[in-house]
């Protein structure tokens, strides 16, 4: 297994990612889409999720494919980003056909960034416009760090951010993760620079520092955020031909990556959620073995993407928590 050529979720052929954010607001939106609908499912393990149309992703529902997936800041207000994306898709003729109408299928999830120092005194919900702008910006080389849905994200100790990572399996299948990290837990061991995800790092994608040499099991960050203020929301995507039920199992397996990279994770105060998406372009030659390896690789990609999100977050005026780069990168 090795990283894809860009180490991004867009290494999965056909996928596009767009970001938009507002520096005054200190919040933003990230959209994953493709030229044609794709299978998707979801697994939710956090105690305080915020979602749109996730019930539609159950394998027994009528609609088996989606047009886009949305990750947004803004807490419940951020769900309006999905409406902006849906409007943009409908304008270009995308969506589930109902008579002479098209209804774009756009599930989404939000994170809480209302207390991060940004100006939230809007008269009109800004997330519809941010969603529309993110869709318009969709491309195959998305930026990472302090962008999109991760623009105003925070963790227990450091600024959060937007991360991605990919892998190419020996079977030729590509799998990758995209994540907005706003966790109650920490991506690093104690107050040091070492990432919990270090055992899964490929190359120097988040500094090549290796694992911490010591760890006090009692040294976990206290719950400095309140109920509903923390969430890590992610997408695992692959070109493997998976059904919606198989996508759901992939999303479930990928949650292990969150536990590898954030301590603690899946708490009552987090809304941790993983979407899984399949473009269906590459059949499984071994339905059991390939699915097994995809689950492990998806979890590893998610752990790496979480570390990259924190590693690449950039310091900005008015930050309420330090950026990892500001603390540990000389110059």
PARO-340599 format. One record per residue (C-alpha): chain; residue in one letter; y, z, x. Coordinates in Angstrom, 2 decimals. Example, Ala and Ser with C-alpha at 12.3 -4.5 7.8 and 13.67 -1.06 7.14 Angstrom:
// residues 2
<site chaine="A" residu="A" y="-4.50" z="7.80" x="12.30"/>
<site chaine="A" residu="S" y="-1.06" z="7.14" x="13.67"/>
This chain:
// residues 331
<site chaine="A" residu="X" y="0.00" z="0.00" x="0.00"/>
<site chaine="A" residu="X" y="3.44" z="-0.93" x="1.29"/>
<site chaine="A" residu="X" y="6.98" z="-1.10" x="-0.13"/>
<site chaine="A" residu="X" y="8.12" z="-4.25" x="-1.87"/>
<site chaine="A" residu="X" y="10.63" z="-6.53" x="-0.11"/>
<site chaine="A" residu="X" y="13.69" z="-4.74" x="-1.53"/>
<site chaine="A" residu="X" y="12.10" z="-1.34" x="-2.27"/>
<site chaine="A" residu="X" y="13.60" z="-1.61" x="-5.74"/>
<site chaine="A" residu="X" y="12.22" z="-1.81" x="-9.27"/>
<site chaine="A" residu="X" y="13.35" z="-5.44" x="-9.31"/>
<site chaine="A" residu="X" y="10.55" z="-6.18" x="-6.84"/>
<site chaine="A" residu="X" y="8.55" z="-6.49" x="-10.07"/>
<site chaine="A" residu="X" y="9.14" z="-10.21" x="-10.72"/>
<site chaine="A" residu="X" y="11.35" z="-10.93" x="-13.70"/>
<site chaine="A" residu="X" y="12.96" z="-7.51" x="-14.04"/>
<site chaine="A" residu="X" y="16.73" z="-7.07" x="-13.85"/>
<site chaine="A" residu="X" y="18.84" z="-3.91" x="-13.58"/>
<site chaine="A" residu="X" y="22.51" z="-3.46" x="-14.41"/>
<site chaine="A" residu="X" y="24.84" z="-0.51" x="-13.88"/>
<site chaine="A" residu="X" y="28.22" z="0.47" x="-15.25"/>
<site chaine="A" residu="X" y="30.17" z="3.68" x="-14.79"/>
<site chaine="A" residu="X" y="33.61" z="5.18" x="-15.22"/>
<site chaine="A" residu="X" y="34.99" z="7.23" x="-12.31"/>
<site chaine="A" residu="X" y="37.41" z="9.14" x="-14.57"/>
<site chaine="A" residu="X" y="34.61" z="9.98" x="-16.96"/>
<site chaine="A" residu="X" y="32.17" z="10.70" x="-14.10"/>
<site chaine="A" residu="X" y="29.34" z="9.15" x="-16.05"/>
<site chaine="A" residu="X" y="27.59" z="5.84" x="-16.52"/>
<site chaine="A" residu="X" y="24.74" z="3.72" x="-17.81"/>
<site chaine="A" residu="X" y="21.81" z="1.83" x="-16.30"/>
<site chaine="A" residu="X" y="19.88" z="-0.92" x="-18.11"/>
<site chaine="A" residu="X" y="16.50" z="-2.45" x="-17.29"/>
<site chaine="A" residu="X" y="15.85" z="-5.80" x="-18.94"/>
<site chaine="A" residu="X" y="14.08" z="-9.12" x="-18.43"/>
<site chaine="A" residu="X" y="14.26" z="-12.71" x="-19.63"/>
<site chaine="A" residu="X" y="11.54" z="-12.02" x="-22.20"/>
<site chaine="A" residu="X" y="10.26" z="-8.91" x="-24.02"/>
<site chaine="A" residu="X" y="7.87" z="-6.61" x="-22.18"/>
<site chaine="A" residu="X" y="5.40" z="-3.88" x="-23.13"/>
<site chaine="A" residu="X" y="6.67" z="-0.30" x="-22.86"/>
<site chaine="A" residu="X" y="5.65" z="3.26" x="-23.59"/>
<site chaine="A" residu="X" y="6.94" z="6.76" x="-22.88"/>
<site chaine="A" residu="X" y="5.80" z="10.22" x="-21.84"/>
<site chaine="A" residu="X" y="8.04" z="13.25" x="-22.39"/>
<site chaine="A" residu="X" y="7.30" z="16.52" x="-20.60"/>
<site chaine="A" residu="X" y="10.70" z="18.24" x="-20.56"/>
<site chaine="A" residu="X" y="11.72" z="20.79" x="-23.14"/>
<site chaine="A" residu="X" y="15.13" z="19.31" x="-23.99"/>
<site chaine="A" residu="X" y="14.92" z="15.49" x="-24.27"/>
<site chaine="A" residu="X" y="17.49" z="13.16" x="-25.80"/>
<site chaine="A" residu="X" y="16.15" z="9.78" x="-26.89"/>
<site chaine="A" residu="X" y="16.47" z="6.71" x="-29.07"/>
<site chaine="A" residu="X" y="13.58" z="4.70" x="-30.54"/>
<site chaine="A" residu="X" y="10.90" z="6.42" x="-28.48"/>
<site chaine="A" residu="X" y="8.72" z="6.88" x="-31.61"/>
<site chaine="A" residu="X" y="8.54" z="3.09" x="-31.74"/>
<site chaine="A" residu="X" y="6.70" z="3.11" x="-28.39"/>
<site chaine="A" residu="X" y="3.52" z="4.69" x="-29.72"/>
<site chaine="A" residu="X" y="0.55" z="2.28" x="-29.49"/>
<site chaine="A" residu="X" y="-0.02" z="2.37" x="-33.28"/>
<site chaine="A" residu="X" y="3.46" z="1.07" x="-34.16"/>
<site chaine="A" residu="X" y="4.32" z="-2.43" x="-35.39"/>
<site chaine="A" residu="X" y="6.48" z="-3.48" x="-32.43"/>
<site chaine="A" residu="X" y="4.57" z="-3.69" x="-29.14"/>
<site chaine="A" residu="X" y="7.34" z="-4.96" x="-26.84"/>
<site chaine="A" residu="X" y="10.96" z="-4.13" x="-26.05"/>
<site chaine="A" residu="X" y="13.98" z="-6.12" x="-24.89"/>
<site chaine="A" residu="X" y="15.51" z="-3.46" x="-22.66"/>
<site chaine="A" residu="X" y="15.31" z="0.19" x="-21.63"/>
<site chaine="A" residu="X" y="18.44" z="2.29" x="-21.19"/>
<site chaine="A" residu="X" y="19.16" z="5.35" x="-19.04"/>
<site chaine="A" residu="X" y="22.53" z="6.94" x="-19.75"/>
<site chaine="A" residu="X" y="24.72" z="9.91" x="-19.02"/>
<site chaine="A" residu="X" y="26.77" z="11.52" x="-21.76"/>
<site chaine="A" residu="X" y="24.21" z="13.70" x="-23.50"/>
<site chaine="A" residu="X" y="23.84" z="12.68" x="-27.17"/>
<site chaine="A" residu="X" y="27.00" z="10.58" x="-26.94"/>
<site chaine="A" residu="X" y="25.25" z="8.42" x="-24.34"/>
<site chaine="A" residu="X" y="22.73" z="7.19" x="-26.89"/>
<site chaine="A" residu="X" y="25.46" z="4.84" x="-28.09"/>
<site chaine="A" residu="X" y="24.91" z="2.88" x="-24.87"/>
<site chaine="A" residu="X" y="21.74" z="1.53" x="-26.49"/>
<site chaine="A" residu="X" y="23.87" z="0.12" x="-29.32"/>
<site chaine="A" residu="X" y="26.06" z="-1.68" x="-26.81"/>
<site chaine="A" residu="X" y="23.02" z="-3.17" x="-25.11"/>
<site chaine="A" residu="X" y="21.53" z="-4.17" x="-28.47"/>
<site chaine="A" residu="X" y="24.77" z="-5.89" x="-29.48"/>
<site chaine="A" residu="X" y="24.84" z="-7.79" x="-26.19"/>
<site chaine="A" residu="X" y="21.24" z="-8.91" x="-26.57"/>
<site chaine="A" residu="X" y="21.71" z="-9.95" x="-30.20"/>
<site chaine="A" residu="X" y="24.68" z="-12.08" x="-29.18"/>
<site chaine="A" residu="X" y="22.40" z="-14.17" x="-26.95"/>
<site chaine="A" residu="X" y="19.67" z="-14.47" x="-29.57"/>
<site chaine="A" residu="X" y="17.31" z="-11.77" x="-28.33"/>
<site chaine="A" residu="X" y="15.40" z="-9.40" x="-30.57"/>
<site chaine="A" residu="X" y="12.50" z="-8.88" x="-32.95"/>
<site chaine="A" residu="X" y="12.57" z="-11.62" x="-35.59"/>
<site chaine="A" residu="X" y="13.07" z="-10.42" x="-39.18"/>
<site chaine="A" residu="X" y="13.74" z="-13.42" x="-41.40"/>
<site chaine="A" residu="X" y="16.78" z="-15.16" x="-39.99"/>
<site chaine="A" residu="X" y="17.88" z="-12.00" x="-38.16"/>
<site chaine="A" residu="X" y="17.15" z="-10.72" x="-34.66"/>
<site chaine="A" residu="X" y="16.87" z="-6.99" x="-34.00"/>
<site chaine="A" residu="X" y="16.83" z="-6.13" x="-30.27"/>
<site chaine="A" residu="X" y="14.42" z="-3.30" x="-29.43"/>
<site chaine="A" residu="X" y="16.26" z="-1.00" x="-27.02"/>
<site chaine="A" residu="X" y="14.77" z="2.47" x="-26.48"/>
<site chaine="A" residu="X" y="16.80" z="4.82" x="-24.33"/>
<site chaine="A" residu="X" y="17.10" z="8.30" x="-22.89"/>
<site chaine="A" residu="X" y="20.09" z="10.39" x="-21.86"/>
<site chaine="A" residu="X" y="20.94" z="13.09" x="-19.36"/>
<site chaine="A" residu="X" y="23.55" z="15.85" x="-19.68"/>
<site chaine="A" residu="X" y="26.58" z="15.33" x="-17.43"/>
<site chaine="A" residu="X" y="29.36" z="16.68" x="-19.66"/>
<site chaine="A" residu="X" y="30.20" z="19.60" x="-17.32"/>
<site chaine="A" residu="X" y="30.39" z="17.73" x="-14.01"/>
<site chaine="A" residu="X" y="34.18" z="17.71" x="-13.63"/>
<site chaine="A" residu="X" y="34.88" z="14.35" x="-15.29"/>
<site chaine="A" residu="X" y="37.44" z="13.80" x="-18.06"/>
<site chaine="A" residu="X" y="35.46" z="13.88" x="-21.30"/>
<site chaine="A" residu="X" y="38.46" z="13.93" x="-23.67"/>
<site chaine="A" residu="X" y="37.88" z="10.49" x="-25.15"/>
<site chaine="A" residu="X" y="39.13" z="9.38" x="-28.57"/>
<site chaine="A" residu="X" y="36.39" z="6.77" x="-28.90"/>
<site chaine="A" residu="X" y="32.85" z="7.11" x="-27.58"/>
<site chaine="A" residu="X" y="32.89" z="5.11" x="-24.31"/>
<site chaine="A" residu="X" y="29.16" z="4.59" x="-23.99"/>
<site chaine="A" residu="X" y="28.86" z="1.55" x="-26.26"/>
<site chaine="A" residu="X" y="31.18" z="-0.37" x="-23.92"/>
<site chaine="A" residu="X" y="29.41" z="1.00" x="-20.83"/>
<site chaine="A" residu="X" y="26.06" z="-0.17" x="-22.20"/>
<site chaine="A" residu="X" y="27.42" z="-3.65" x="-22.88"/>
<site chaine="A" residu="X" y="28.91" z="-3.79" x="-19.37"/>
<site chaine="A" residu="X" y="25.67" z="-2.63" x="-17.75"/>
<site chaine="A" residu="X" y="23.74" z="-5.39" x="-19.53"/>
<site chaine="A" residu="X" y="26.28" z="-7.98" x="-18.39"/>
<site chaine="A" residu="X" y="25.90" z="-6.74" x="-14.79"/>
<site chaine="A" residu="X" y="22.09" z="-7.03" x="-14.73"/>
<site chaine="A" residu="X" y="20.74" z="-8.56" x="-11.53"/>
<site chaine="A" residu="X" y="17.92" z="-8.30" x="-9.03"/>
<site chaine="A" residu="X" y="19.65" z="-6.24" x="-6.29"/>
<site chaine="A" residu="X" y="20.96" z="-3.11" x="-8.03"/>
<site chaine="A" residu="X" y="22.83" z="-0.48" x="-6.02"/>
<site chaine="A" residu="X" y="21.48" z="3.06" x="-5.63"/>
<site chaine="A" residu="X" y="23.02" z="6.51" x="-5.26"/>
<site chaine="A" residu="X" y="26.18" z="7.32" x="-7.19"/>
<site chaine="A" residu="X" y="25.98" z="4.46" x="-9.67"/>
<site chaine="A" residu="X" y="25.11" z="3.85" x="-13.31"/>
<site chaine="A" residu="X" y="23.32" z="6.65" x="-15.12"/>
<site chaine="A" residu="X" y="23.27" z="8.66" x="-11.88"/>
<site chaine="A" residu="X" y="27.02" z="8.44" x="-11.28"/>
<site chaine="A" residu="X" y="27.74" z="11.97" x="-12.49"/>
<site chaine="A" residu="X" y="24.29" z="13.50" x="-12.10"/>
<site chaine="A" residu="X" y="23.65" z="16.91" x="-10.49"/>
<site chaine="A" residu="X" y="20.57" z="18.81" x="-9.36"/>
<site chaine="A" residu="X" y="20.03" z="22.50" x="-8.77"/>
<site chaine="A" residu="X" y="21.55" z="22.31" x="-5.26"/>
<site chaine="A" residu="X" y="22.97" z="18.82" x="-4.61"/>
<site chaine="A" residu="X" y="24.55" z="15.88" x="-6.32"/>
<site chaine="A" residu="X" y="21.98" z="13.81" x="-8.12"/>
<site chaine="A" residu="X" y="22.03" z="10.07" x="-8.39"/>
<site chaine="A" residu="X" y="20.18" z="6.86" x="-9.19"/>
<site chaine="A" residu="X" y="17.10" z="6.03" x="-7.11"/>
<site chaine="A" residu="X" y="14.43" z="3.36" x="-6.91"/>
<site chaine="A" residu="X" y="11.31" z="2.59" x="-4.87"/>
<site chaine="A" residu="X" y="8.49" z="0.07" x="-5.02"/>
<site chaine="A" residu="X" y="4.99" z="-0.55" x="-3.72"/>
<site chaine="A" residu="X" y="2.63" z="-3.50" x="-3.43"/>
<site chaine="A" residu="X" y="-1.01" z="-2.53" x="-3.89"/>
<site chaine="A" residu="X" y="-3.94" z="-4.10" x="-2.04"/>
<site chaine="A" residu="X" y="-4.79" z="-5.83" x="-5.34"/>
<site chaine="A" residu="X" y="-1.42" z="-7.60" x="-5.18"/>
<site chaine="A" residu="X" y="0.02" z="-5.72" x="-8.15"/>
<site chaine="A" residu="X" y="3.60" z="-4.51" x="-7.80"/>
<site chaine="A" residu="X" y="4.67" z="-1.14" x="-9.16"/>
<site chaine="A" residu="X" y="8.07" z="0.49" x="-8.90"/>
<site chaine="A" residu="X" y="10.27" z="3.31" x="-10.17"/>
<site chaine="A" residu="X" y="13.87" z="3.66" x="-11.30"/>
<site chaine="A" residu="X" y="15.22" z="7.16" x="-11.90"/>
<site chaine="A" residu="X" y="18.40" z="9.05" x="-12.75"/>
<site chaine="A" residu="X" y="18.09" z="12.53" x="-11.21"/>
<site chaine="A" residu="X" y="19.96" z="15.33" x="-13.00"/>
<site chaine="A" residu="X" y="17.36" z="18.06" x="-12.61"/>
<site chaine="A" residu="X" y="17.60" z="21.81" x="-12.90"/>
<site chaine="A" residu="X" y="15.31" z="21.96" x="-9.86"/>
<site chaine="A" residu="X" y="15.99" z="20.88" x="-6.31"/>
<site chaine="A" residu="X" y="14.84" z="17.79" x="-4.42"/>
<site chaine="A" residu="X" y="14.96" z="19.69" x="-1.12"/>
<site chaine="A" residu="X" y="13.15" z="22.70" x="0.29"/>
<site chaine="A" residu="X" y="15.59" z="25.60" x="0.13"/>
<site chaine="A" residu="X" y="19.07" z="24.79" x="1.40"/>
<site chaine="A" residu="X" y="17.77" z="22.56" x="4.18"/>
<site chaine="A" residu="X" y="17.65" z="18.78" x="4.43"/>
<site chaine="A" residu="X" y="13.90" z="18.31" x="3.98"/>
<site chaine="A" residu="X" y="12.75" z="16.61" x="0.78"/>
<site chaine="A" residu="X" y="9.81" z="17.83" x="-1.25"/>
<site chaine="A" residu="X" y="8.77" z="14.17" x="-1.50"/>
<site chaine="A" residu="X" y="8.48" z="13.79" x="2.29"/>
<site chaine="A" residu="X" y="4.66" z="13.36" x="2.36"/>
<site chaine="A" residu="X" y="5.04" z="10.19" x="0.29"/>
<site chaine="A" residu="X" y="7.96" z="8.65" x="2.20"/>
<site chaine="A" residu="X" y="7.55" z="5.08" x="3.45"/>
<site chaine="A" residu="X" y="9.48" z="4.27" x="6.60"/>
<site chaine="A" residu="X" y="12.87" z="5.95" x="6.72"/>
<site chaine="A" residu="X" y="13.84" z="5.40" x="3.09"/>
<site chaine="A" residu="X" y="15.26" z="8.92" x="2.81"/>
<site chaine="A" residu="X" y="15.82" z="9.89" x="6.42"/>
<site chaine="A" residu="X" y="12.29" z="10.18" x="7.88"/>
<site chaine="A" residu="X" y="12.77" z="13.92" x="8.39"/>
<site chaine="A" residu="X" y="9.18" z="14.75" x="7.54"/>
<site chaine="A" residu="X" y="8.10" z="17.85" x="5.59"/>
<site chaine="A" residu="X" y="9.72" z="21.22" x="6.10"/>
<site chaine="A" residu="X" y="7.84" z="23.37" x="8.62"/>
<site chaine="A" residu="X" y="8.09" z="26.51" x="6.49"/>
<site chaine="A" residu="X" y="8.52" z="27.33" x="2.83"/>
<site chaine="A" residu="X" y="8.97" z="30.62" x="1.05"/>
<site chaine="A" residu="X" y="7.11" z="30.26" x="-2.29"/>
<site chaine="A" residu="X" y="9.65" z="32.58" x="-3.89"/>
<site chaine="A" residu="X" y="12.65" z="30.55" x="-2.74"/>
<site chaine="A" residu="X" y="13.11" z="28.39" x="-5.80"/>
<site chaine="A" residu="X" y="16.56" z="27.64" x="-7.24"/>
<site chaine="A" residu="X" y="17.61" z="29.85" x="-10.15"/>
<site chaine="A" residu="X" y="18.28" z="28.19" x="-13.54"/>
<site chaine="A" residu="X" y="21.98" z="27.55" x="-12.89"/>
<site chaine="A" residu="X" y="22.20" z="25.10" x="-15.78"/>
<site chaine="A" residu="X" y="21.99" z="26.02" x="-19.43"/>
<site chaine="A" residu="X" y="19.73" z="24.79" x="-22.19"/>
<site chaine="A" residu="X" y="19.86" z="21.02" x="-22.50"/>
<site chaine="A" residu="X" y="22.01" z="20.52" x="-19.39"/>
<site chaine="A" residu="X" y="19.32" z="19.15" x="-17.07"/>
<site chaine="A" residu="X" y="17.15" z="16.04" x="-17.22"/>
<site chaine="A" residu="X" y="15.45" z="13.54" x="-14.96"/>
<site chaine="A" residu="X" y="14.87" z="10.24" x="-16.76"/>
<site chaine="A" residu="X" y="12.83" z="7.47" x="-15.20"/>
<site chaine="A" residu="X" y="11.17" z="4.08" x="-15.65"/>
<site chaine="A" residu="X" y="7.93" z="3.00" x="-13.99"/>
<site chaine="A" residu="X" y="7.40" z="-0.76" x="-14.10"/>
<site chaine="A" residu="X" y="4.64" z="-3.10" x="-13.01"/>
<site chaine="A" residu="X" y="3.60" z="-6.73" x="-13.19"/>
<site chaine="A" residu="X" y="0.06" z="-5.62" x="-14.08"/>
<site chaine="A" residu="X" y="-1.04" z="-6.78" x="-17.52"/>
<site chaine="A" residu="X" y="-1.14" z="-3.51" x="-19.46"/>
<site chaine="A" residu="X" y="-1.32" z="-2.81" x="-23.17"/>
<site chaine="A" residu="X" y="1.10" z="-0.37" x="-24.74"/>
<site chaine="A" residu="X" y="-1.61" z="2.31" x="-24.65"/>
<site chaine="A" residu="X" y="-2.22" z="1.63" x="-20.95"/>
<site chaine="A" residu="X" y="1.54" z="1.85" x="-20.32"/>
<site chaine="A" residu="X" y="1.52" z="5.26" x="-21.96"/>
<site chaine="A" residu="X" y="-1.22" z="6.44" x="-19.62"/>
<site chaine="A" residu="X" y="0.78" z="5.05" x="-16.66"/>
<site chaine="A" residu="X" y="3.86" z="6.99" x="-17.77"/>
<site chaine="A" residu="X" y="1.77" z="10.15" x="-18.05"/>
<site chaine="A" residu="X" y="0.31" z="9.74" x="-14.56"/>
<site chaine="A" residu="X" y="3.75" z="9.01" x="-13.11"/>
<site chaine="A" residu="X" y="5.03" z="12.41" x="-14.24"/>
<site chaine="A" residu="X" y="3.13" z="13.82" x="-11.27"/>
<site chaine="A" residu="X" y="5.74" z="12.18" x="-9.06"/>
<site chaine="A" residu="X" y="8.44" z="14.26" x="-10.67"/>
<site chaine="A" residu="X" y="6.53" z="17.44" x="-9.87"/>
<site chaine="A" residu="X" y="6.05" z="16.28" x="-6.26"/>
<site chaine="A" residu="X" y="9.77" z="15.67" x="-5.73"/>
<site chaine="A" residu="X" y="11.57" z="18.34" x="-7.79"/>
<site chaine="A" residu="X" y="10.96" z="22.09" x="-7.73"/>
<site chaine="A" residu="X" y="10.74" z="23.30" x="-10.40"/>
<site chaine="A" residu="X" y="10.24" z="20.40" x="-12.79"/>
<site chaine="A" residu="X" y="9.30" z="19.95" x="-16.47"/>
<site chaine="A" residu="X" y="11.07" z="23.18" x="-17.38"/>
<site chaine="A" residu="X" y="12.15" z="24.30" x="-20.82"/>
<site chaine="A" residu="X" y="15.73" z="23.45" x="-19.80"/>
<site chaine="A" residu="X" y="14.98" z="19.90" x="-18.60"/>
<site chaine="A" residu="X" y="14.45" z="16.81" x="-20.73"/>
<site chaine="A" residu="X" y="12.15" z="15.10" x="-18.24"/>
<site chaine="A" residu="X" y="10.96" z="11.71" x="-19.47"/>
<site chaine="A" residu="X" y="9.22" z="8.66" x="-18.03"/>
<site chaine="A" residu="X" y="9.16" z="5.20" x="-19.60"/>
<site chaine="A" residu="X" y="6.50" z="2.76" x="-18.40"/>
<site chaine="A" residu="X" y="6.96" z="-1.00" x="-18.61"/>
<site chaine="A" residu="X" y="4.65" z="-3.96" x="-17.99"/>
<site chaine="A" residu="X" y="5.71" z="-7.59" x="-17.67"/>
<site chaine="A" residu="X" y="2.04" z="-8.58" x="-18.02"/>
<site chaine="A" residu="X" y="2.18" z="-11.30" x="-15.38"/>
<site chaine="A" residu="X" y="-0.82" z="-10.25" x="-13.24"/>
<site chaine="A" residu="X" y="-4.19" z="-9.49" x="-14.89"/>
<site chaine="A" residu="X" y="-6.31" z="-6.54" x="-13.84"/>
<site chaine="A" residu="X" y="-9.41" z="-7.65" x="-11.95"/>
<site chaine="A" residu="X" y="-10.90" z="-4.16" x="-12.24"/>
<site chaine="A" residu="X" y="-9.60" z="-2.51" x="-15.45"/>
<site chaine="A" residu="X" y="-10.69" z="0.99" x="-14.41"/>
<site chaine="A" residu="X" y="-10.08" z="0.88" x="-10.67"/>
<site chaine="A" residu="X" y="-6.77" z="-1.00" x="-10.86"/>
<site chaine="A" residu="X" y="-5.45" z="1.32" x="-13.57"/>
<site chaine="A" residu="X" y="-6.47" z="4.35" x="-11.51"/>
<site chaine="A" residu="X" y="-4.62" z="3.06" x="-8.44"/>
<site chaine="A" residu="X" y="-1.55" z="2.08" x="-10.48"/>
<site chaine="A" residu="X" y="-1.26" z="5.64" x="-11.80"/>
<site chaine="A" residu="X" y="-1.35" z="7.14" x="-8.32"/>
<site chaine="A" residu="X" y="1.06" z="4.54" x="-6.93"/>
<site chaine="A" residu="X" y="3.44" z="5.05" x="-9.86"/>
<site chaine="A" residu="X" y="3.61" z="8.78" x="-9.20"/>
<site chaine="A" residu="X" y="4.22" z="8.17" x="-5.50"/>
<site chaine="A" residu="X" y="6.97" z="5.63" x="-6.24"/>
<site chaine="A" residu="X" y="8.68" z="8.05" x="-8.59"/>
<site chaine="A" residu="X" y="8.63" z="10.86" x="-6.00"/>
<site chaine="A" residu="X" y="10.16" z="8.51" x="-3.42"/>
<site chaine="A" residu="X" y="12.77" z="7.23" x="-5.85"/>
<site chaine="A" residu="X" y="13.87" z="10.78" x="-6.71"/>
<site chaine="A" residu="X" y="14.39" z="11.62" x="-3.04"/>
<site chaine="A" residu="X" y="16.29" z="8.36" x="-2.49"/>
<site chaine="A" residu="X" y="18.59" z="9.16" x="-5.43"/>
<site chaine="A" residu="X" y="19.69" z="12.44" x="-3.85"/>
<site chaine="A" residu="X" y="19.67" z="11.05" x="-0.31"/>
<site chaine="A" residu="X" y="21.98" z="8.15" x="-1.24"/>
<site chaine="A" residu="X" y="24.40" z="10.03" x="-3.54"/>
<site chaine="A" residu="X" y="27.96" z="9.74" x="-2.23"/>
<site chaine="A" residu="X" y="30.61" z="12.49" x="-2.08"/>
<site chaine="A" residu="X" y="33.61" z="11.97" x="-4.36"/>
<site chaine="A" residu="X" y="36.81" z="13.86" x="-5.18"/>
<site chaine="A" residu="X" y="36.25" z="16.62" x="-7.72"/>
<site chaine="A" residu="X" y="32.52" z="17.04" x="-7.05"/>
<site chaine="A" residu="X" y="31.18" z="20.37" x="-8.29"/>
<site chaine="A" residu="X" y="28.16" z="20.23" x="-5.95"/>
<site chaine="A" residu="X" y="27.90" z="18.83" x="-2.40"/>
<site chaine="A" residu="X" y="26.25" z="15.50" x="-1.68"/>
<site chaine="A" residu="X" y="23.25" z="15.59" x="0.66"/>
<site chaine="A" residu="X" y="24.94" z="12.94" x="2.82"/>
<site chaine="A" residu="X" y="28.05" z="15.06" x="3.25"/>
<site chaine="A" residu="X" y="26.08" z="18.09" x="4.37"/>
<site chaine="A" residu="X" y="23.46" z="16.54" x="6.63"/>
<site chaine="A" residu="X" y="24.75" z="13.19" x="7.93"/>
<site chaine="A" residu="X" y="26.99" z="13.44" x="10.96"/>
<site chaine="A" residu="X" y="30.19" z="11.38" x="10.90"/>
